[in-house]
Amino acid sequence: MLAPMIESYWQGDLKVLAEIRLNEERLGATVRDRQSLRMKLDRLQDEADGDDLPEGVVDMDLYRELSG
């Protein structure tokens, strides 16, 4: 539903910008939007463990140590 409006905007129809913004707000696009929706994001557990990272996620501290 949002994609045709965005395409229309890029074609020069600036009137759809307000509608695009309203749709993004409902999706929680910015921090402020998520706060007004009272959305909370799950955070990774304490990074000190390092072993609890999901598969395919790199521990950035370890990466920095190894790459000098």
All heavy atoms as a GROMACS GRO file, in nm:
protein
  546
    1MET      N    1   0.083  -0.118   0.000
    1MET     CA    2   0.000   0.000   0.000
    1MET      C    3   0.088   0.125   0.000
    1MET      O    4   0.054   0.224  -0.062
    1MET     CB    5  -0.089  -0.002   0.123
    1MET     CG    6  -0.194   0.106   0.123
    1MET     SD    7  -0.316   0.081   0.252
    1MET     CE    8  -0.249   0.184   0.379
    2LEU      N    9   0.198   0.121   0.068
    2LEU     CA   10   0.285   0.237   0.080
    2LEU      C   11   0.373   0.255  -0.044
    2LEU      O   12   0.404   0.368  -0.082
    2LEU     CB   13   0.370   0.224   0.205
    2LEU     CG   14   0.452   0.342   0.252
    2LEU    CD1   15   0.363   0.465   0.271
    2LEU    CD2   16   0.522   0.310   0.381
    3ALA      N   17   0.412   0.145  -0.106
    3ALA     CA   18   0.503   0.151  -0.221
    3ALA      C   19   0.450   0.237  -0.336
    3ALA      O   20   0.526   0.318  -0.390
    3ALA     CB   21   0.537   0.011  -0.268
    4PRO      N   22   0.323   0.225  -0.377
    4PRO     CA   23   0.275   0.311  -0.486
    4PRO      C   24   0.278   0.460  -0.450
    4PRO      O   25   0.305   0.545  -0.536
    4PRO     CB   26   0.131   0.265  -0.509
    4PRO     CG   27   0.124   0.128  -0.455
    4PRO     CD   28   0.222   0.124  -0.342
    5MET      N   29   0.254   0.492  -0.323
    5MET     CA   30   0.260   0.632  -0.281
    5MET      C   31   0.403   0.685  -0.289
    5MET      O   32   0.427   0.799  -0.331
    5MET     CB   33   0.205   0.648  -0.139
    5MET     CG   34   0.055   0.640  -0.132
    5MET     SD   35  -0.007   0.685   0.030
    5MET     CE   36   0.020   0.535   0.120
    6ILE      N   37   0.499   0.602  -0.249
    6ILE     CA   38   0.638   0.644  -0.256
    6ILE      C   39   0.680   0.662  -0.401
    6ILE      O   40   0.748   0.759  -0.436
    6ILE     CB   41   0.728   0.542  -0.183
    6ILE    CG1   42   0.698   0.547  -0.033
    6ILE    CG2   43   0.876   0.570  -0.209
    6ILE    CD1   44   0.764   0.439   0.048
    7GLU      N   45   0.639   0.571  -0.486
    7GLU     CA   46   0.668   0.584  -0.629
    7GLU      C   47   0.607   0.712  -0.684
    7GLU      O   48   0.671   0.784  -0.761
    7GLU     CB   49   0.615   0.462  -0.705
    7GLU     CG   50   0.644   0.466  -0.853
    7GLU     CD   51   0.792   0.461  -0.885
    7GLU    OE1   52   0.870   0.404  -0.806
    7GLU    OE2   53   0.830   0.516  -0.990
    8SER      N   54   0.486   0.742  -0.645
    8SER     CA   55   0.420   0.864  -0.688
    8SER      C   56   0.497   0.988  -0.641
    8SER      O   57   0.512   1.086  -0.715
    8SER     CB   58   0.277   0.867  -0.635
    8SER     OG   59   0.214   0.988  -0.666
    9TYR      N   60   0.547   0.983  -0.518
    9TYR     CA   61   0.627   1.094  -0.465
    9TYR      C   62   0.752   1.116  -0.550
    9TYR      O   63   0.786   1.228  -0.586
    9TYR     CB   64   0.663   1.068  -0.319
    9TYR     CG   65   0.768   1.164  -0.266
    9TYR    CD1   66   0.734   1.295  -0.236
    9TYR    CD2   67   0.899   1.124  -0.249
    9TYR    CE1   68   0.829   1.385  -0.188
    9TYR    CE2   69   0.994   1.212  -0.202
    9TYR     CZ   70   0.959   1.342  -0.172
    9TYR     OH   71   1.054   1.429  -0.126
   10TRP      N   72   0.822   1.007  -0.582
   10TRP     CA   73   0.945   1.020  -0.661
   10TRP      C   74   0.916   1.064  -0.804
   10TRP      O   75   1.006   1.114  -0.872
   10TRP     CB   76   1.024   0.889  -0.660
   10TRP     CG   77   1.092   0.868  -0.528
   10TRP    CD1   78   1.063   0.773  -0.435
   10TRP    CD2   79   1.199   0.945  -0.473
   10TRP    NE1   80   1.145   0.786  -0.326
   10TRP    CE2   81   1.230   0.891  -0.347
   10TRP    CE3   82   1.273   1.055  -0.518
   10TRP    CZ2   83   1.331   0.943  -0.266
   10TRP    CZ3   84   1.373   1.106  -0.437
   10TRP    CH2   85   1.401   1.050  -0.313
   11GLN      N   86   0.794   1.047  -0.849
   11GLN     CA   87   0.756   1.096  -0.982
   11GLN      C   88   0.719   1.244  -0.978
   11GLN      O   89   0.690   1.302  -1.082
   11GLN     CB   90   0.639   1.014  -1.037
   11GLN     CG   91   0.672   0.868  -1.061
   11GLN     CD   92   0.779   0.850  -1.166
   11GLN    OE1   93   0.784   0.922  -1.264
   11GLN    NE2   94   0.866   0.753  -1.144
   12GLY      N   95   0.718   1.305  -0.860
   12GLY     CA   96   0.696   1.448  -0.850
   12GLY      C   97   0.568   1.490  -0.780
   12GLY      O   98   0.543   1.610  -0.766
   13ASP      N   99   0.487   1.395  -0.735
   13ASP     CA  100   0.361   1.427  -0.666
   13ASP      C  101   0.389   1.450  -0.517
   13ASP      O  102   0.389   1.358  -0.437
   13ASP     CB  103   0.260   1.315  -0.684
   13ASP     CG  104   0.125   1.348  -0.624
   13ASP    OD1  105   0.103   1.464  -0.584
   13ASP    OD2  106   0.040   1.257  -0.620
   14LEU      N  107   0.416   1.575  -0.480
   14LEU     CA  108   0.454   1.607  -0.343
   14LEU      C  109   0.336   1.602  -0.246
   14LEU      O  110   0.356   1.604  -0.125
   14LEU     CB  111   0.520   1.744  -0.338
   14LEU     CG  112   0.646   1.760  -0.424
   14LEU    CD1  113   0.699   1.902  -0.413
   14LEU    CD2  114   0.752   1.659  -0.386
   15LYS      N  115   0.213   1.595  -0.299
   15LYS     CA  116   0.095   1.593  -0.212
   15LYS      C  117   0.085   1.465  -0.130
   15LYS      O  118   0.018   1.463  -0.027
   15LYS     CB  119  -0.032   1.610  -0.296
   15LYS     CG  120  -0.042   1.746  -0.363
   15LYS     CD  121  -0.167   1.757  -0.444
   15LYS     CE  122  -0.137   1.693  -0.579
   15LYS     NZ  123  -0.246   1.700  -0.674
   16VAL      N  124   0.149   1.358  -0.173
   16VAL     CA  125   0.138   1.230  -0.102
   16VAL      C  126   0.235   1.221   0.017
   16VAL      O  127   0.227   1.126   0.095
   16VAL     CB  128   0.162   1.110  -0.196
   16VAL    CG1  129   0.057   1.105  -0.304
   16VAL    CG2  130   0.301   1.112  -0.255
   17LEU      N  131   0.324   1.319   0.032
   17LEU     CA  132   0.424   1.312   0.137
   17LEU      C  133   0.362   1.304   0.276
   17LEU      O  134   0.408   1.228   0.362
   17LEU     CB  135   0.518   1.432   0.129
   17LEU     CG  136   0.648   1.422   0.208
   17LEU    CD1  137   0.725   1.297   0.170
   17LEU    CD2  138   0.732   1.545   0.187
   18ALA      N  139   0.255   1.378   0.300
   18ALA     CA  140   0.188   1.373   0.431
   18ALA      C  141   0.131   1.234   0.459
   18ALA      O  142   0.142   1.182   0.570
   18ALA     CB  143   0.078   1.478   0.438
   19GLU      N  144   0.074   1.174   0.358
   19GLU     CA  145   0.017   1.039   0.376
   19GLU      C  146   0.127   0.936   0.399
   19GLU      O  147   0.113   0.845   0.481
   19GLU     CB  148  -0.065   1.001   0.252
   19GLU     CG  149  -0.138   0.870   0.265
   19GLU     CD  150  -0.247   0.872   0.372
   19GLU    OE1  151  -0.304   0.980   0.400
   19GLU    OE2  152  -0.275   0.764   0.427
   20ILE      N  153   0.239   0.952   0.331
   20ILE     CA  154   0.353   0.862   0.352
   20ILE      C  155   0.401   0.873   0.496
   20ILE      O  156   0.425   0.773   0.564
   20ILE     CB  157   0.467   0.895   0.254
   20ILE    CG1  158   0.426   0.858   0.112
   20ILE    CG2  159   0.596   0.822   0.294
   20ILE    CD1  160   0.523   0.907   0.006
   21ARG      N  161   0.412   0.996   0.545
   21ARG     CA  162   0.458   1.018   0.683
   21ARG      C  163   0.362   0.955   0.784
   21ARG      O  164   0.406   0.893   0.881
   21ARG     CB  165   0.474   1.168   0.709
   21ARG     CG  166   0.514   1.201   0.849
   21ARG     CD  167   0.653   1.149   0.883
   21ARG     NE  168   0.676   1.159   1.025
   21ARG     CZ  169   0.691   1.055   1.107
   21ARG    NH1  170   0.690   0.932   1.060
   21ARG    NH2  171   0.711   1.074   1.235
   22LEU      N  172   0.234   0.968   0.762
   22LEU     CA  173   0.136   0.908   0.853
   22LEU      C  174   0.150   0.756   0.856
   22LEU      O  175   0.142   0.694   0.962
   22LEU     CB  176  -0.006   0.947   0.813
   22LEU     CG  177  -0.046   1.091   0.842
   22LEU    CD1  178  -0.184   1.120   0.781
   22LEU    CD2  179  -0.048   1.115   0.991
   23ASN      N  180   0.171   0.696   0.740
   23ASN     CA  181   0.189   0.552   0.734
   23ASN      C  182   0.317   0.508   0.804
   23ASN      O  183   0.319   0.408   0.875
   23ASN     CB  184   0.189   0.504   0.589
   23ASN     CG  185   0.050   0.487   0.535
   23ASN    OD1  186  -0.013   0.386   0.557
   23ASN    ND2  187   0.000   0.589   0.467
   24GLU      N  188   0.425   0.583   0.784
   24GLU     CA  189   0.550   0.551   0.852
   24GLU      C  190   0.534   0.562   1.003
   24GLU      O  191   0.589   0.483   1.078
   24GLU     CB  192   0.662   0.643   0.803
   24GLU     CG  193   0.709   0.612   0.664
   24GLU     CD  194   0.817   0.708   0.618
   24GLU    OE1  195   0.833   0.816   0.679
   24GLU    OE2  196   0.884   0.675   0.520
   25GLU      N  197   0.460   0.663   1.047
   25GLU     CA  198   0.437   0.681   1.190
   25GLU      C  199   0.366   0.560   1.248
   25GLU      O  200   0.400   0.512   1.356
   25GLU     CB  201   0.354   0.807   1.212
   25GLU     CG  202   0.324   0.836   1.357
   25GLU     CD  203   0.240   0.962   1.372
   25GLU    OE1  204   0.261   1.057   1.297
   25GLU    OE2  205   0.153   0.962   1.461
   26ARG      N  206   0.270   0.509   1.178
   26ARG     CA  207   0.195   0.392   1.227
   26ARG      C  208   0.281   0.266   1.231
   26ARG      O  209   0.251   0.173   1.305
   26ARG     CB  210   0.072   0.370   1.141
   26ARG     CG  211  -0.032   0.478   1.163
   26ARG     CD  212  -0.160   0.453   1.087
   26ARG     NE  213  -0.250   0.565   1.104
   26ARG     CZ  214  -0.275   0.656   1.011
   26ARG    NH1  215  -0.218   0.646   0.893
   26ARG    NH2  216  -0.356   0.756   1.034
   27LEU      N  217   0.387   0.265   1.149
   27LEU     CA  218   0.479   0.152   1.148
   27LEU      C  219   0.589   0.166   1.253
   27LEU      O  220   0.670   0.075   1.272
   27LEU     CB  221   0.541   0.136   1.010
   27LEU     CG  222   0.445   0.098   0.898
   27LEU    CD1  223   0.515   0.106   0.763
   27LEU    CD2  224   0.389  -0.041   0.921
   28GLY      N  225   0.597   0.281   1.320
   28GLY     CA  226   0.700   0.304   1.421
   28GLY      C  227   0.834   0.334   1.359
   28GLY      O  228   0.936   0.281   1.402
   29ALA      N  229   0.838   0.419   1.257
   29ALA     CA  230   0.959   0.446   1.182
   29ALA      C  231   1.066   0.521   1.261
   29ALA      O  232   1.184   0.500   1.238
   29ALA     CB  233   0.926   0.524   1.054
   30THR      N  234   1.029   0.608   1.351
   30THR     CA  235   1.128   0.685   1.427
   30THR      C  236   1.116   0.655   1.575
   30THR      O  237   1.017   0.597   1.622
   30THR     CB  238   1.110   0.837   1.405
   30THR    OG1  239   0.986   0.876   1.464
   30THR    CG2  240   1.111   0.874   1.257
   31VAL      N  241   1.215   0.697   1.650
   31VAL     CA  242   1.214   0.677   1.795
   31VAL      C  243   1.091   0.744   1.856
   31VAL      O  244   1.022   0.687   1.940
   31VAL     CB  245   1.343   0.732   1.859
   31VAL    CG1  246   1.336   0.728   2.010
   31VAL    CG2  247   1.464   0.655   1.809
   32ARG      N  248   1.063   0.865   1.812
   32ARG     CA  249   0.947   0.938   1.863
   32ARG      C  250   0.816   0.864   1.834
   32ARG      O  251   0.727   0.857   1.920
   32ARG     CB  252   0.942   1.077   1.802
   32ARG     CG  253   0.831   1.161   1.858
   32ARG     CD  254   0.835   1.303   1.799
   32ARG     NE  255   0.721   1.379   1.840
   32ARG     CZ  256   0.604   1.379   1.776
   32ARG    NH1  257   0.588   1.310   1.667
   32ARG    NH2  258   0.503   1.450   1.822
   33ASP      N  259   0.805   0.806   1.716
   33ASP     CA  260   0.686   0.729   1.681
   33ASP      C  261   0.670   0.609   1.773
   33ASP      O  262   0.561   0.579   1.821
   33ASP     CB  263   0.692   0.680   1.536
   33ASP     CG  264   0.693   0.793   1.436
   33ASP    OD1  265   0.647   0.904   1.469
   33ASP    OD2  266   0.741   0.770   1.323
   34ARG      N  267   0.781   0.539   1.799
   34ARG     CA  268   0.775   0.421   1.887
   34ARG      C  269   0.740   0.462   2.029
   34ARG      O  270   0.668   0.390   2.098
   34ARG     CB  271   0.907   0.346   1.881
   34ARG     CG  272   0.928   0.276   1.747
   34ARG     CD  273   1.049   0.187   1.748
   34ARG     NE  274   1.175   0.258   1.760
   34ARG     CZ  275   1.244   0.307   1.658
   34ARG    NH1  276   1.199   0.293   1.535
   34ARG    NH2  277   1.358   0.369   1.678
   35GLN      N  278   0.789   0.579   2.073
   35GLN     CA  279   0.756   0.626   2.208
   35GLN      C  280   0.607   0.658   2.217
   35GLN      O  281   0.542   0.624   2.316
   35GLN     CB  282   0.837   0.750   2.243
   35GLN     CG  283   0.981   0.719   2.272
   35GLN     CD  284   1.064   0.844   2.291
   35GLN    OE1  285   1.026   0.953   2.249
   35GLN    NE2  286   1.180   0.829   2.352
   36SER      N  287   0.551   0.722   2.115
   36SER     CA  288   0.410   0.757   2.120
   36SER      C  289   0.322   0.632   2.112
   36SER      O  290   0.211   0.630   2.164
   36SER     CB  291   0.373   0.856   2.010
   36SER     OG  292   0.383   0.795   1.883
   37LEU      N  293   0.372   0.527   2.047
   37LEU     CA  294   0.299   0.400   2.040
   37LEU      C  295   0.327   0.311   2.159
   37LEU      O  296   0.271   0.203   2.171
   37LEU     CB  297   0.338   0.326   1.911
   37LEU     CG  298   0.296   0.393   1.781
   37LEU    CD1  299   0.362   0.323   1.663
   37LEU    CD2  300   0.146   0.393   1.766
   38ARG      N  301   0.418   0.357   2.246
   38ARG     CA  302   0.462   0.282   2.363
   38ARG      C  303   0.521   0.146   2.324
   38ARG      O  304   0.502   0.045   2.390
   38ARG     CB  305   0.348   0.264   2.463
   38ARG     CG  306   0.302   0.396   2.520
   38ARG     CD  307   0.200   0.378   2.628
   38ARG     NE  308   0.164   0.509   2.681
   38ARG     CZ  309   0.040   0.546   2.706
   38ARG    NH1  310  -0.059   0.462   2.686
   38ARG    NH2  311   0.015   0.664   2.753
   39MET      N  312   0.595   0.148   2.212
   39MET     CA  313   0.664   0.028   2.166
   39MET      C  314   0.796   0.016   2.239
   39MET      O  315   0.860   0.116   2.269
   39MET     CB  316   0.692   0.035   2.015
   39MET     CG  317   0.570   0.031   1.928
   39MET     SD  318   0.611   0.057   1.754
   39MET     CE  319   0.669  -0.104   1.709
   40LYS      N  320   0.837  -0.104   2.267
   40LYS     CA  321   0.967  -0.128   2.327
   40LYS      C  322   1.040  -0.232   2.243
   40LYS      O  323   0.980  -0.329   2.198
   40LYS     CB  324   0.953  -0.178   2.470
   40LYS     CG  325   0.896  -0.073   2.563
   40LYS     CD  326   0.895  -0.120   2.706
   40LYS     CE  327   0.838  -0.010   2.793
   40LYS     NZ  328   0.835  -0.050   2.932
   41LEU      N  329   1.169  -0.209   2.222
   41LEU     CA  330   1.250  -0.303   2.147
   41LEU      C  331   1.323  -0.393   2.243
   41LEU      O  332   1.373  -0.349   2.346
   41LEU     CB  333   1.350  -0.227   2.060
   41LEU     CG  334   1.290  -0.133   1.956
   41LEU    CD1  335   1.402  -0.061   1.881
   41LEU    CD2  336   1.202  -0.208   1.859
   42ASP      N  337   1.331  -0.521   2.211
   42ASP     CA  338   1.408  -0.614   2.292
   42ASP      C  339   1.556  -0.586   2.271
   42ASP      O  340   1.602  -0.567   2.160
   42ASP     CB  341   1.378  -0.759   2.253
   42ASP     CG  342   1.238  -0.801   2.292
   42ASP    OD1  343   1.182  -0.739   2.385
   42ASP    OD2  344   1.185  -0.895   2.231
   43ARG      N  345   1.629  -0.582   2.379
   43ARG     CA  346   1.774  -0.561   2.374
   43ARG      C  347   1.843  -0.695   2.394
   43ARG      O  348   1.788  -0.786   2.457
   43ARG     CB  349   1.820  -0.465   2.483
   43ARG     CG  350   1.754  -0.331   2.475
   43ARG     CD  351   1.814  -0.252   2.364
   43ARG     NE  352   1.751  -0.122   2.359
   43ARG     CZ  353   1.772  -0.037   2.262
   43ARG    NH1  354   1.852  -0.068   2.164
   43ARG    NH2  355   1.712   0.079   2.261
   44LEU      N  356   1.965  -0.705   2.340
   44LEU     CA  357   2.043  -0.825   2.367
   44LEU      C  358   2.076  -0.830   2.515
   44LEU      O  359   2.090  -0.728   2.580
   44LEU     CB  360   2.173  -0.823   2.286
   44LEU     CG  361   2.157  -0.842   2.135
   44LEU    CD1  362   2.295  -0.829   2.070
   44LEU    CD2  363   2.098  -0.977   2.104
   45GLN      N  364   2.093  -0.951   2.565
   45GLN     CA  365   2.130  -0.966   2.705
   45GLN      C  366   2.268  -0.905   2.727
   45GLN      O  367   2.334  -0.863   2.633
   45GLN     CB  368   2.130  -1.113   2.744
   45GLN     CG  369   1.992  -1.173   2.744
   45GLN     CD  370   1.996  -1.320   2.779
   45GLN    OE1  371   2.102  -1.378   2.792
   45GLN    NE2  372   1.880  -1.380   2.791
   46ASP      N  373   2.313  -0.903   2.848
   46ASP     CA  374   2.441  -0.844   2.883
   46ASP      C  375   2.550  -0.891   2.787
   46ASP      O  376   2.573  -1.010   2.772
   46ASP     CB  377   2.479  -0.882   3.026
   46ASP     CG  378   2.603  -0.812   3.074
   46ASP    OD1  379   2.642  -0.710   3.014
   46ASP    OD2  380   2.660  -0.860   3.173
   47GLU      N  381   2.614  -0.795   2.719
   47GLU     CA  382   2.713  -0.830   2.618
   47GLU      C  383   2.842  -0.884   2.679
   47GLU      O  384   2.928  -0.932   2.608
   47GLU     CB  385   2.742  -0.709   2.530
   47GLU     CG  386   2.623  -0.672   2.444
   47GLU     CD  387   2.655  -0.554   2.353
   47GLU    OE1  388   2.774  -0.526   2.329
   47GLU    OE2  389   2.560  -0.492   2.306
   48ALA      N  390   2.856  -0.875   2.810
   48ALA     CA  391   2.977  -0.926   2.874
   48ALA      C  392   2.989  -1.077   2.857
   48ALA      O  393   3.098  -1.132   2.852
   48ALA     CB  394   2.977  -0.889   3.022
   49ASP      N  395   2.875  -1.145   2.847
   49ASP     CA  396   2.876  -1.290   2.829
   49ASP      C  397   2.935  -1.327   2.694
   49ASP      O  398   3.014  -1.418   2.683
   49ASP     CB  399   2.736  -1.349   2.844
   49ASP     CG  400   2.681  -1.328   2.985
   49ASP    OD1  401   2.762  -1.306   3.077
   49ASP    OD2  402   2.559  -1.333   3.000
   50GLY      N  403   2.892  -1.259   2.588
   50GLY     CA  404   2.943  -1.285   2.455
   50GLY      C  405   2.893  -1.415   2.395
   50GLY      O  406   2.877  -1.426   2.276
   51ASP      N  407   2.872  -1.518   2.478
   51ASP     CA  408   2.827  -1.647   2.428
   51ASP      C  409   2.678  -1.648   2.398
   51ASP      O  410   2.629  -1.739   2.332
   51ASP     CB  411   2.859  -1.757   2.530
   51ASP     CG  412   3.009  -1.772   2.553
   51ASP    OD1  413   3.085  -1.737   2.461
   51ASP    OD2  414   3.047  -1.818   2.662
   52ASP      N  415   2.606  -1.549   2.447
   52ASP     CA  416   2.461  -1.548   2.430
   52ASP      C  417   2.417  -1.478   2.301
   52ASP      O  418   2.298  -1.460   2.279
   52ASP     CB  419   2.395  -1.477   2.549
   52ASP     CG  420   2.416  -1.554   2.679
   52ASP    OD1  421   2.448  -1.674   2.672
   52ASP    OD2  422   2.402  -1.493   2.786
   53LEU      N  423   2.512  -1.437   2.216
   53LEU     CA  424   2.475  -1.372   2.092
   53LEU      C  425   2.410  -1.471   1.997
   53LEU      O  426   2.451  -1.588   1.991
   53LEU     CB  427   2.599  -1.310   2.025
   53LEU     CG  428   2.663  -1.193   2.100
   53LEU    CD1  429   2.792  -1.152   2.031
   53LEU    CD2  430   2.568  -1.077   2.109
   54PRO      N  431   2.310  -1.428   1.923
   54PRO     CA  432   2.247  -1.518   1.826
   54PRO      C  433   2.347  -1.562   1.719
   54PRO      O  434   2.447  -1.494   1.694
   54PRO     CB  435   2.138  -1.431   1.763
   54PRO     CG  436   2.118  -1.316   1.856
   54PRO     CD  437   2.247  -1.297   1.927
   55GLU      N  438   2.320  -1.673   1.657
   55GLU     CA  439   2.407  -1.726   1.553
   55GLU      C  440   2.419  -1.625   1.439
   55GLU      O  441   2.319  -1.566   1.396
   55GLU     CB  442   2.351  -1.858   1.500
   55GLU     CG  443   2.441  -1.923   1.399
   55GLU     CD  444   2.385  -2.055   1.350
   55GLU    OE1  445   2.308  -2.118   1.424
   55GLU    OE2  446   2.419  -2.092   1.238
   56GLY      N  447   2.538  -1.602   1.391
   56GLY     CA  448   2.560  -1.510   1.281
   56GLY      C  449   2.584  -1.366   1.325
   56GLY      O  450   2.604  -1.279   1.241
   57VAL      N  451   2.581  -1.339   1.457
   57VAL     CA  452   2.605  -1.204   1.508
   57VAL      C  453   2.746  -1.199   1.565
   57VAL      O  454   2.786  -1.284   1.644
   57VAL     CB  455   2.502  -1.166   1.618
   57VAL    CG1  456   2.535  -1.030   1.676
   57VAL    CG2  457   2.363  -1.167   1.559
   58VAL      N  458   2.822  -1.099   1.522
   58VAL     CA  459   2.962  -1.088   1.562
   58VAL      C  460   2.972  -1.002   1.688
   58VAL      O  461   2.910  -0.898   1.698
   58VAL     CB  462   3.044  -1.023   1.448
   58VAL    CG1  463   3.188  -1.000   1.491
   58VAL    CG2  464   3.038  -1.108   1.324
   59ASP      N  465   3.054  -1.047   1.782
   59ASP     CA  466   3.085  -0.968   1.901
   59ASP      C  467   3.184  -0.860   1.857
   59ASP      O  468   3.299  -0.889   1.825
   59ASP     CB  469   3.145  -1.057   2.009
   59ASP     CG  470   3.176  -0.982   2.137
   59ASP    OD1  471   3.164  -0.857   2.139
   59ASP    OD2  472   3.213  -1.047   2.236
   60MET      N  473   3.141  -0.735   1.851
   60MET     CA  474   3.222  -0.627   1.798
   60MET      C  475   3.348  -0.602   1.880
   60MET      O  476   3.451  -0.566   1.825
   60MET     CB  477   3.140  -0.499   1.784
   60MET     CG  478   3.032  -0.508   1.677
   60MET     SD  479   3.094  -0.554   1.515
   60MET     CE  480   3.192  -0.412   1.472
   61ASP      N  481   3.342  -0.620   2.010
   61ASP     CA  482   3.462  -0.602   2.092
   61ASP      C  483   3.569  -0.705   2.056
   61ASP      O  484   3.686  -0.672   2.041
   61ASP     CB  485   3.427  -0.610   2.242
   61ASP     CG  486   3.343  -0.493   2.287
   61ASP    OD1  487   3.359  -0.382   2.230
   61ASP    OD2  488   3.261  -0.512   2.378
   62LEU      N  489   3.528  -0.829   2.039
   62LEU     CA  490   3.620  -0.934   2.000
   62LEU      C  491   3.675  -0.906   1.860
   62LEU      O  492   3.794  -0.921   1.834
   62LEU     CB  493   3.551  -1.070   2.005
   62LEU     CG  494   3.635  -1.190   1.959
   62LEU    CD1  495   3.758  -1.206   2.049
   62LEU    CD2  496   3.551  -1.315   1.959
   63TYR      N  497   3.590  -0.861   1.770
   63TYR     CA  498   3.630  -0.829   1.633
   63TYR      C  499   3.738  -0.720   1.634
   63TYR      O  500   3.838  -0.729   1.563
   63TYR     CB  501   3.510  -0.784   1.552
   63TYR     CG  502   3.541  -0.746   1.410
   63TYR    CD1  503   3.562  -0.843   1.314
   63TYR    CD2  504   3.550  -0.613   1.373
   63TYR    CE1  505   3.590  -0.809   1.183
   63TYR    CE2  506   3.578  -0.576   1.243
   63TYR     CZ  507   3.600  -0.674   1.148
   63TYR     OH  508   3.628  -0.638   1.020
   64ARG      N  509   3.719  -0.618   1.716
   64ARG     CA  510   3.816  -0.508   1.724
   64ARG      C  511   3.949  -0.558   1.779
   64ARG      O  512   4.056  -0.517   1.733
   64ARG     CB  513   3.762  -0.395   1.811
   64ARG     CG  514   3.655  -0.315   1.743
   64ARG     CD  515   3.610  -0.196   1.829
   64ARG     NE  516   3.488  -0.141   1.777
   64ARG     CZ  517   3.368  -0.156   1.831
   64ARG    NH1  518   3.353  -0.225   1.942
   64ARG    NH2  519   3.262  -0.103   1.775
   65GLU      N  520   3.944  -0.645   1.879
   65GLU     CA  521   4.066  -0.699   1.938
   65GLU      C  522   4.145  -0.780   1.836
   65GLU      O  523   4.266  -0.772   1.828
   65GLU     CB  524   4.034  -0.785   2.059
   65GLU     CG  525   3.985  -0.708   2.179
   65GLU     CD  526   3.942  -0.801   2.293
   65GLU    OE1  527   3.980  -0.919   2.293
   65GLU    OE2  528   3.868  -0.753   2.380
   66LEU      N  529   4.073  -0.862   1.757
   66LEU     CA  530   4.139  -0.951   1.663
   66LEU      C  531   4.196  -0.876   1.542
   66LEU      O  532   4.296  -0.916   1.484
   66LEU     CB  533   4.043  -1.059   1.616
   66LEU     CG  534   3.998  -1.157   1.724
   66LEU    CD1  535   3.893  -1.252   1.668
   66LEU    CD2  536   4.117  -1.236   1.777
   67SER      N  537   4.130  -0.767   1.502
   67SER     CA  538   4.175  -0.698   1.382
   67SER      C  539   4.275  -0.586   1.412
   67SER      O  540   4.321  -0.519   1.322
   67SER     CB  541   4.054  -0.641   1.306
   67SER     OG  542   3.986  -0.546   1.386
   68GLY      N  543   4.308  -0.570   1.537
   68GLY     CA  544   4.413  -0.476   1.573
   68GLY      C  545   4.363  -0.342   1.590
   68GLY      O  546   4.392  -0.240   1.607
   0.00000   0.00000   0.00000
